[in-house]
Amino acid sequence: MQTVQDAGSLRAAVRGWRAAGQTVGFVPTMGNLHAGHFSLIRLARMRADRVVASVFVNPTQFGPNEDFDRYPRTLAQDQAGLAEHDCDLLFAPDVATMYPYGPAHTVSLRVPQITETLEGAHRPGHFDGVTTVVCKLFNLVQPDLAVFGQKDFQQLKVIERMVRDLSLPVKVIGAPTQRADDGLALSSRNQYLLAEERALAPRIHATLVQMRTLIAKGHAVAVVEQAAGAQLERAGFVPDYVAIRRAEDLMPPVVGERSALVGLIAARLGQTRLIDNLLFD
């Protein structure tokens, strides 16, 4: 596996593949990779001839009180894992490469409406940073397809909308959430959990499963949301939101709407903020 840090080397490698008639898949990450990330690499490998991954901890998607400084940087470990999972090229740019005028003075993208709820409401500016850096990475890599995990469901939907609205020539593929045996969605932030918190954390997924069952039985959306939030609070979580939305656009479902929905939860457990979601059949 080749590792490059500059745009010229990246583009030279991609040009060579294109000249050979090969397609390019892309997996953007912030590093500290785990089995969930590697499942994205495997899916990209199935769909494309060549696979590029990026590792870049993006400063513009972190708020002033969030964990940018303590976000784990494990590049050597990430390189080994990507090579083991058959990635062809790792793009590991520095901040100056991604933001030549500095993060505070970058051109910024904003996707309206879908970014104003859920994560967007609790993390103002977060999705502006996400869409800006992803669009930059798409311009640098110029992939045929890009793979994103469904664990960050709202992010996936925001990227899909950005790509469609800007007519970007990239096929966005959502990959299923990877979970531990007890149901906890894999996340780099899980390592912050204390032992007793880690034992409690799978209740988020269990709550989502219960919500799906109750909706299927005909219970009202608002009642299910309220009961689930109260249940998590009693267990020791501090929920930011417990919501049931239409999977396509994350708008609240109308009365009686029960298909193509998704349950979404964000909750703090100790010092760690966890998110998860579950599609409702």
N, C-alpha and C positions, 0 to 999 in steps of 0.2 A: 504494500500500500504506500502510495506517495502522500506526503504531507506538504502543503504549500501555505504560505501566509499572504502572498501578494496577488493582486488581480491578474497581472500579466501571466504568471505561471499557471494559474487556474484556467484562464482562457486558452492558453496554448495547449493544455492537456485536453480540454473539451473540443477544441478545433481538430485535434488529431483523431479523436473518436468520431466526430462528425464526418471527417473525410473518409473514414472507413465504413461509413453507413450505419454507425451504431447509435442507439438511443440512450438517453441519459436520465437516470432517476436521481432524486435529491431528497435528503433527509436533514432538515435544519434542526440543530439542537443547541442547548446551552451547556453541554458537557455533563460531567459527573454521571456517566452513562450506566444504565442498568438493563435488565432483561427486557423491559418495555421498549427502550430505544432500539435494542438489537432486533426486536420483532419488526420494527419499521424498516430496518436495513434488509431483513429477509424478504419483506414484501416488495420493497423497491427492486431487489435482485430478481424476484420472480417476474416483474413487469418491465424491466429495462436491461439493456446489454451492459451498461456501466452504472456504477453507483457512486455518488458524491455525498459525503456528510459534511456538515459544518459544525464547528464548536465555537460559539461566541456568546459570552455573557453580556447581554444587551442592556446597557445602562438606561436607555430611554423607556423601557417598560417597567421599571421599578419606581415606586413612589418614594417620597422622602423618608418615610418611616418603615420601609420594607427592607428585605435582607440582601441587598445587592453586595455589600461588603463581605458578608459572611457566606455568600453562595459559594459552594465548594468548587474549586478549580483543580481538576485532576487530569491534565492533558496527557501525561505519559500513560496513565491507566486507560484513558479513553482511546488513545492510539492503539494500544495492544488489543483492546476489545473489538474495535472496528476492524483491525486487520484479521482477527480471528473469525469475524463474521463476514468476511469476503467483501469488504468495502474497497473500492478502487482508489479513492482519493479523499483525503481529509483537508478541508479548507479551514484554517484556524487563524483568521485575521485579527489584527489588533484594532483598538478603537479608532486610531487615525485612518486606517484603511476604510473602515465602515462609515466614519463620520469625519471627512477631511476638514470640515469647518468647525468641528466640535459638536458634541451631542446637543448642546443648548442652541446651536444655530443651524441645525439640520433642516432641510425640507421635510415636512411632516405630512403624513397621510392620515385622514380621518374617514372612517366608514360610519355613516350616520345610522341612527335608529337601533340597529342590532347590537351596537356597542354601548348603548346607554342604559342597559339593564343588567341585573345579576352581577357578574364580575366588573363590568364597566361602571356600575353605580357605586360599588364598594372600592374600586381602585381607579379613580379618575386619571385619565391619560394613559392607562395601561395599554389599551388596544391601539391607540395611536402609535405607541412605541413598537408594538408587535407588527402592525401592518407596514410601518415604515421600514423596519429592518428586514422583514420577509420580502418586501418588494425590492429592496436593495439586493438581497441575496439572489432573488430570481433574475435580476438584471445581470448579476455577476456570473452566475452558474449557467443561466439559460437552459434549464432542464426541460425535458419533455413532460415529466411528471414529478410530483412532489408528494411525499407521504407524511401525514400528520396523525397523531394518536387521538382517538375519540375520548380519551380521558379528559382532555381539554376541549370539551365539546363546543363551547361557545367560541373558542379560538378557531376551531375548524370551520365553523359556520361563517365567521368573520372573514377568514381567508378565502373561502369559496366565493363570498359576495365580492370581495375586492377583485379577485381574478376575473369574475364575470363582468363586473362593472368597468374595469380598465381594459378588458379584452386581452388579457395576458395569455400567451400561448402555452399555458401550463395546465396539465390535468391534475387536479387535486384529489388525492385518494385518502380516505379515512381508514385507519387501522384499528381493530378492536382493542379495548383496554386490556392490558395484562395485569393479572391479579395474583397475589399470594394465595396459598392454599386456604386461608381463612377468609378470603374475599377482599382484603384490603388492596386498593388500586396501587400499583407500583409507582413510586414517585421519589425523586431525589430528596424531597423534604422529609420522607419517612425516617431518615437517619437521625433527625433531630428529636424524635419521640423518645421519652423515657420508657423503661421497660413496662411500667404499669399503663402508660399511655398507649404503647404499641398493642398491648392486650385488649384495650378498649376500642382502638381505632376501627376495627372491622364492623362496628355497629353502624357506621355510615352506610356501608353497602347493604347490610341487613335491613336498615330502615328503607332504603330505596326499593328493595325487593318487596317489602311489606306495602309500601305505597303503590307499587304496580299492582299487587294483588287486590288492594282495596278499590282502586280505580276500575279494575276489571269487574268487580262485583257491583259497581254502580254507585259508589260513594261519591259525594260532591268533592270537587277539586279543592276548594278552600278548606273544607273540613279535614281532608287528608293532609294537606300542607300544615295546618295548625297543629294537628295531633302529632305529626312526625317531628316538628320543631320542638314541641313540648317534651316529647320522649327523649330527644337528644339532650336537651337541657337537663333533664333529670339524671341522665347518665354522666353528666359532667362536661358536655360540649358547650361552646358558645357559638350558636349558628349565626352566620351572616345572612344566609337565605336558605330556605327550603322551598323549592318551587317546582311546579309542573307546568310545562310549556309545550307549544307545538314544536316538534323537532325541526321543521323546515326553517322557521324564522324566529323562534324563541318568543313568539307572542303568546299571551295567555289564551288558553282554549276557550271557545264559546261554550255556553251551557249545553251539556249533552255530548260534546265532542270527546271521544274516548280512544280514537285510533291515531297512530303516528305522533304520539306524545313522548316526552322525555322528562324524567325526574332529575333535578339538579340540586346538589347540596354543597355549600361551603360552610365550614365550621372550624373554630379554633379548639385545639386540645392542648392545654398548657401553653407553650410558646410557639406551637406549630399550627399553621393554617392548612387544612386538608380540603381538597375538592374531589367530587366524584359525581357520576351521573349514570343513568340507566335508561335505555330505550324501553318504552312500553309497547307491547304488541297490540 
